[in-house]
Amino acid sequence: MASLREKVGYGFGDMSSSMFWKIFSYYLPIFYADVFGLSLGATGMLMLVTRIWDTVSDPMMGAIADRTHTRWGKYRPFLLWFAAPFAIAGCLLFTTPHFGETGKLVWAYATYILMMTVYTGINVPYGSMLGVMTDNSDEKTIFSSFRMFFAYAGSFIALFSWEPLVKALKGTGADEILGAQVGWQNAMYVIAGACLLMFLVCFLMTREHIKPTPSASIWKDVGSLVRNKPWWLLTCVALCTNLFNTLRGSTAAFYFKYLIGEQAGVDLGFVSFIFFAGVFLAVGEVCNMIGVALAVPVSNIAGGKKPAFILSSIALIIFSVAFFYLPTATNAGYIWILVLQILTSLFTGIVSPLVWSMYADVADYSQAVNGSASTGLVFSSGSMAQKFGGAIAGSAVMWILGGFGLVSNAPEQTASAILGMKLTMSYFPATVAAIMLVLLLFYPLSKRAMVQIANKLNTMRK
């Protein structure tokens, strides 16, 4: 049984990753379009092309981690080695050089590819640690819940503080765009410093307890993965979860800037506040945290991870469709927007730890059936799927909004552009959740199946 210290320490790792990840996913598109100075089309292509690299780098990193042997373990040392490069790459990503259009585009591609490579270098081994910190399937869900609870706590801090940090640290002078560029860069310095410290804390507080079956050749590991039906289904589900979240999250900054307005106020009767994208997203992160805490009891009540995931997918479809019909210019409409954000985020919170716990189950299934757990490769595929889902969503948002006629920094948007923003917050995510639901119906690793697999592995390890 792992200690509480290790579970808390493990959580700090994803707290760091998620602070970066949510800012990249939700604010980088509008940064590139409205601050850095790229067109919507160029931004969409940038986000897609650079993330395609992750389809290569993630499995490569998983294979490297599986074959790493140090006194600190196989996966844990990467937290120490990559913590500083992780922070530095994030700062470079939000730096706007005084180059021409072509120079800026080259800088954006170079820094984005660097950031995603370093992110892979630290996050794939971090995720893989779940497979070697405990051999108990239920405890893996608990570890995963700690991970996601801390992740959403970090996301809340980053998203709630991001816009105030940018405004407080912006440059002075008559040029508003130059001032904004300085503000975005300085805000990332603050976030990056915090993320560096949290990865170091994660390294110090965790340990690897399970010695996985030694990997044979990379081709055997890849072959085992390709024959792993649960892996295929879960990887598609993981892609859908991030596609769903990023569609809504990447659109939120545009939705509030151009549809609701940056100075809209909400009056709840007992309290009133300015309703901007950071509040909307931060409320979601708090509710994600609550959802993470509910993941284990909901799974127990529902009869396992799979039925809990299915019920959550159905809820996400319903709430997403309802979002389309909300008014966007009244106090009552703002309140309902918050209500649906709360409900949607509760269920995305439940889903998040289930994905990673199920990947640990997939690794156990692979070892039981094929004799090769290839834990790093399995978890790297999960990271790859989520990043690729985010890439597709981030690019799709830019192309959809551009296709519907949205114009960056325009004082007013057309009815077509407004429709595009509403669809990317409602019907498009609902469609993704429906695909996720269908995939889950075919996922074979039920609670009963995992008990049988655990018994087989215990026999093999004796």
Rosetta blueprint (number, residue, H / E / L):
1 M L
2 A L
3 S L
4 L H
5 R H
6 E H
7 K H
8 V H
9 G H
10 Y H
11 G H
12 F H
13 G H
14 D H
15 M H
16 S H
17 S H
18 S H
19 M H
20 F H
21 W H
22 K H
23 I H
24 F H
25 S H
26 Y H
27 Y H
28 L H
29 P H
30 I H
31 F H
32 Y H
33 A H
34 D H
35 V H
36 F H
37 G L
38 L L
39 S L
40 L H
41 G H
42 A H
43 T H
44 G H
45 M H
46 L H
47 M H
48 L H
49 V H
50 T H
51 R H
52 I H
53 W L
54 D H
55 T H
56 V H
57 S H
58 D H
59 P H
60 M H
61 M H
62 G H
63 A H
64 I H
65 A H
66 D H
67 R L
68 T L
69 H L
70 T E
71 R L
72 W L
73 G E
74 K L
75 Y L
76 R L
77 P H
78 F H
79 L H
80 L H
81 W H
82 F H
83 A H
84 A H
85 P H
86 F H
87 A H
88 I H
89 A H
90 G H
91 C H
92 L H
93 L H
94 F L
95 T L
96 T L
97 P L
98 H L
99 F L
100 G L
101 E H
102 T H
103 G H
104 K H
105 L H
106 V H
107 W H
108 A H
109 Y H
110 A H
111 T H
112 Y H
113 I H
114 L H
115 M H
116 M H
117 T H
118 V H
119 Y H
120 T H
121 G H
122 I H
123 N H
124 V H
125 P H
126 Y H
127 G H
128 S H
129 M L
130 L H
131 G H
132 V H
133 M H
134 T L
135 D L
136 N L
137 S H
138 D H
139 E H
140 K H
141 T H
142 I H
143 F H
144 S H
145 S H
146 F H
147 R H
148 M H
149 F H
150 F H
151 A H
152 Y H
153 A H
154 G H
155 S H
156 F H
157 I H
158 A H
159 L H
160 F H
161 S H
162 W H
163 E H
164 P H
165 L H
166 V H
167 K H
168 A H
169 L L
170 K L
171 G L
172 T L
173 G L
174 A L
175 D L
176 E H
177 I H
178 L H
179 G H
180 A H
181 Q H
182 V H
183 G H
184 W H
185 Q H
186 N H
187 A H
188 M H
189 Y H
190 V H
191 I H
192 A H
193 G H
194 A H
195 C H
196 L H
197 L H
198 M H
199 F H
200 L H
201 V H
202 C H
203 F H
204 L H
205 M H
206 T L
207 R L
208 E L
209 H L
210 I L
211 K L
212 P L
213 T L
214 P L
215 S L
216 A L
217 S L
218 I H
219 W H
220 K H
221 D H
222 V H
223 G H
224 S H
225 L H
226 V H
227 R L
228 N L
229 K H
230 P H
231 W H
232 W H
233 L H
234 L H
235 T H
236 C H
237 V H
238 A H
239 L H
240 C H
241 T H
242 N H
243 L H
244 F H
245 N H
246 T H
247 L H
248 R H
249 G H
250 S H
251 T H
252 A H
253 A H
254 F H
255 Y H
256 F H
257 K H
258 Y H
259 L H
260 I H
261 G L
262 E L
263 Q L
264 A L
265 G E
266 V E
267 D E
268 L L
269 G L
270 F L
271 V L
272 S E
273 F E
274 I E
275 F L
276 F L
277 A H
278 G H
279 V H
280 F H
281 L H
282 A H
283 V H
284 G H
285 E H
286 V H
287 C H
288 N H
289 M H
290 I H
291 G H
292 V H
293 A H
294 L H
295 A H
296 V H
297 P H
298 V H
299 S H
300 N H
301 I H
302 A H
303 G L
304 G L
305 K H
306 K H
307 P H
308 A H
309 F H
310 I H
311 L H
312 S H
313 S H
314 I H
315 A H
316 L H
317 I H
318 I H
319 F H
320 S H
321 V H
322 A H
323 F H
324 F L
325 Y L
326 L L
327 P L
328 T L
329 A L
330 T L
331 N H
332 A H
333 G H
334 Y H
335 I H
336 W H
337 I H
338 L H
339 V H
340 L H
341 Q H
342 I H
343 L H
344 T H
345 S H
346 L H
347 F H
348 T H
349 G H
350 I H
351 V H
352 S H
353 P H
354 L H
355 V H
356 W H
357 S H
358 M H
359 Y H
360 A H
361 D H
362 V H
363 A H
364 D H
365 Y H
366 S H
367 Q H
368 A H
369 V H
370 N H
371 G L
372 S L
373 A L
374 S L
375 T H
376 G H
377 L H
378 V H
379 F H
380 S H
381 S H
382 G H
383 S H
384 M H
385 A H
386 Q H
387 K H
388 F H
389 G H
390 G H
391 A H
392 I H
393 A H
394 G H
395 S H
396 A H
397 V H
398 M H
399 W H
400 I H
401 L H
402 G H
403 G H
404 F L
405 G L
406 L L
407 V L
408 S L
409 N L
410 A L
411 P L
412 E L
413 Q L
414 T L
415 A H
416 S H
417 A H
418 I H
419 L H
420 G H
421 M H
422 K H
423 L H
424 T H
425 M L
426 S L
427 Y H
428 F H
429 P H
430 A H
431 T H
432 V H
433 A H
434 A H
435 I H
436 M H
437 L H
438 V H
439 L H
440 L H
441 L H
442 F L
443 Y L
444 P L
445 L L
446 S L
447 K H
448 R H
449 A H
450 M H
451 V H
452 Q H
453 I H
454 A H
455 N H
456 K H
457 L H
458 N H
459 T H
460 M H
461 R H
462 K L
